[in-house]
Amino acid sequence: MKAPTNEPPIDLTKLPFGRGLATDQIFSYPQLEELKRLVRLSIENKTPFLLSGEAGVGKTTAIHASLCDLPTNRYSVIYLGQDQNGSNVTRRLAIALGLQPKNSRKTTWMQIGQFLEDNLLEQGKVPIVVVDEAHLLEDPTLEDFRLLTNADFDRTSPLALILMGQLPLRTRLKSPVFEALSQRLRLRYALEGFTEEETVAYIKHHLRLVDAPEDLFSAEAMKLLFLGSRGIPREINNHATLAFLKAQSIKASKIDAKLIRQVLDQRELN
C-alpha cells in the first residue's frame, strides 16, 4: 500500500489513543453523563453505589470523571483497586485514612470503623471509598465494606462507597451470602460499550486531541473498528493504535478498511 502522491504520509509525534488524559479531554457521551448524575446522588446521600461492566468498557475513567470536580474541602477520595487479598486492602484503606494498621485484619477493620464514626461526629471530610475490581475481592472483604456503611443505629453512613467490577460481580451479589450488601446497593449502573455513532465520535475526538485530521480513518474503517471492538473503548484504542502504527510504517496517508482488516486478523491470530 502506497501513499497517494498528492497527500503526505501520516506523521504525528503523539499517539491519538494514549492514556493519561486530562479530565476535560475525556470523551463525553450520554451514558457518562447519566452515570455522573447517579454518582453525585450516591455521594450526597451516602448511598452505596455499584458500577458494573465488561473489562475495558471505561468504568475507572467514568468514575474519575464523576468525582474530579467535587469540592476538596468536603470530600476525600480513596481509590482501592486491583488487589484480591483482603488483608492488603484493609491495610491500604487504613493508611489512606492516616491510620497505622493494627497487627490483625479484624482489629484493623475495627480501627477503621471507629475512625469513620469519630470523623462523622466531628463532621470532617466525607471519605469516598472507590473499590475497583471488586469482583476479585474475597467474600469476607466485601462483607467488611458493607459493615463500614453502618453508623448511628444504621441511620446514616460515615462514608460514600463505590464498588466497581466486571459482570461476575453482579452474579455474586445475587447469592444469599450477599443479600444484605445487595439491598444496600440501591443505586446501580451497568456501563456498556459505545454505539456505532458514539464510536465514530470517540475516534474523531481523540484525533482532535493530537491535532490529527478527523478523516484520518475512512468511514468504512471506523465501522470495522466498531464491529471488531463491539464498542469497547479499550479495544477501540488497541485496534486503532495498531492501525495507526502500521499506517506510519508503510507511509500511508489514510487508514482504510483494508488496513483495519489486517489489524483485526493479526489480533485474532495472536
N, C-alpha and C positions, 0 to 999 in steps of 0.2 A: 504494500500500500504506500503510495507516494503522495506527498502533499501537493495540492493544486498549485500551479505556478503563480497564480495571482494572489495567493494567501500565504502568509508566513507560517511556519510550524509553531505548535504550542510551545510557549516559553514563559513559564511562571516560576517564580522563586518560592512561592508558598503553595502548599497543598490545599486545594479548595475544601477538603473534608477532614481537616485536622481537629484535634481535641483542644480543650482549654479555652473555650470561647468565653468572652465577657458576657455578663448577664444580658446586656442589651443586644447581643448578637445571636441569642438563642432564637431559633425559628418559632414563630407564634402560629398556632392553629387552634381550631375550635376545642378539641379535646383538652389541650393545655390550659386554655382559659377557663374551661369548666372545672378542671382539676384544681386550679388556683383558688377558685371560689370555695370549693369544698374544704380545701386545706385551711384556708383562713377561718372558715366556720368552725372547723375542728379545733383550731388553736384558741379561738375566742371563747369557746365553751369547754375547753379541755376534755373534749370527747375523743377517745382513741380512734385513729384513722387507719384504714387498710388500703394500700395500693398494690395491685397485682398486675401481672402481665408477663408476656414471654421475655426471654432473655434478649437484650438488645433493643427493646421497644422504647427505651428512653425514660425509665422510671426515676433514676437518680437525677438526671438532668431536669426532669419536670419538677421534682420536689425542691431541688436547688432554686429553680426559677420561682417557685411559690414562696420561698422563705427569704429570699435575698433582700426584700425591701422592708422587712419587719424592723421596728424601732429597737435598736440595741440596748436602750435603757430600760426596756420592758421584758425583753426575751433573750435567752441564751440558747443557741442551737448546739446540740451534742450529737455528732454523727458517729454511729457504730455500724461498721459494715464488714462483710466478708470474714467472719470468724465463727466457726461452728462450736468451739469449745466454750461451755458456759462459764467456767472459771475465768477465762481470758476476757470475756465480755463483761463480767462482773467487775473485774479489776479496772478495765478501761473506763467503765462508767464512773466508778468511784474516783479515779484520778481526774477525769474530766470535770467532776463536781468539786475538785480541790481537796479531796479526802485522801488519807493514807489507808489503802486497803488493809483489812484485817487478815489474819492467817488463814481463815477458812472462808469458803464461799458463802456459807449460811450467815456467818456473823457480818460479812461484808454487805450482804443484802440488807440485813437489819440496820447496819450503819447507814446505808444509802437511804432506806426508808425513813429513819429518824431525821436525817439531814433534810430530806424533802418536806417532811411535816413541819420542822422548825422554820424552814425557809418560807413555807406557806403562811405560818403565823406571823412571821416578820414582814410579809408582803415584799419579799425580794423579787428578783427577776424570775420569770416563769421559765423553767427549763423545757425546751422542746427536744425530746429524745427521738432521734431518727434511727431506726434499726433496719439497715439494709440487708439483703439476702436472708431475710427472716425464715425462709423455707429451709435453711440449713441448720437452724438452731435446734438444740436438744429440747425435748418436751419440757423438762423442769425449768429451763430458762425462759421459755415462752410463758409458762405459768408465773414465774417470778416477775416478769414485766407486767402481767395483769395485776398482781398484788400491789405493785407500786402505784397503781392508779387509784387506790383506796385511801381516803382520808376523811376525818371528821364524821365517823359513823357512816362512811360511804356516801356522804352528801356532796362531796367535791373531790377533785383530783389535784395533787400537788404538782402535776406536770402535764404537758401535752405529749402524747405518744403517737408516733407514726411508724407503722410496720410496713415494710416493702418486701415483696417476694415474688418469685415466679409462681406459675399456676398451681404446682403441687401444694402450696401453702393454703389455698382455698379448700382443697380436698382435706388437708389435715384438720382445718378448723371445723369441719363438719363432724369430726369424731366426738363422741360423748365426753372424751377426756378434756376437750377444749370448749365445752358448751358455755362455761362462764365467760371465757375470753371472747368467744364468738358473739355473745349477747352484748358485750361492751363495745364491740366494733360496729357501732350503728352507722357510721359514715364510711362508705367503701367506694372504690373506683377501680374499674378494670381498664387499664390503658391498652389500646390496640394500635396496630400499625396504621400508616398513612393510607388514605385513598390514592388512587392514581393521580388525581388532580393535586392533592397535597404533596405527593412525591415529586411531581414536576416543580411545584412552587418551592419545595425544600432544596432541590438541586440548584435552581436558579438563585435562591437566597445565598447558598454557600459559594456560588461562583461570584456573586457580587461582593462578598466579604473580602475576596482576594483580587478584586478588580479584573476578573476574567469575563469575557463576553458571555452573555446569557445563552447564546445559541451554540456554545461550545459542544454540547451534546445535541444530536439531532432529536427530533420528536420521537422517531421510532426507537432510538437508543434509550431515551428516557422511559418509554413504555416497557421495553425489555428489562430495564433496571427495576421497574416496579414489579413486574411479573417474577423476576429472579429473586427479589428480596422480600416479596409479599408485603412490601411497605414497611418493613422493619428498619428503623433508621440506621442501626449499626451495620446491617447488611448492605444497605444502600451505600454507606460510607466505604465499606470494604470493596464492593464491586466497582464503584465509581473511582476510587483511588487507584486500583489496579488498572482500570481502563485509561486513566489519566497518565499513569507512568508508562504504560505500553504505547500510548499515542506519542508521548515525548520521545521514546526510544526509536520509533520508526519515523519520526519527524512529520507526523500527521498534523494537519491544521484543524481538524474536526474529529469528534468521536462519534462514529456512526454505529448502526445496528450490527454490522459485521464484526466490528471490534468488540462490542459488548457480548456478542455470542461467543467469541473466542475466550473472553474472560470468564464467562459463566461456565463454559465447557471445562476450562482449566481448573476452576474452583471445584467443580463436581468430581473431576478425576483425582484431585488432591485430597 
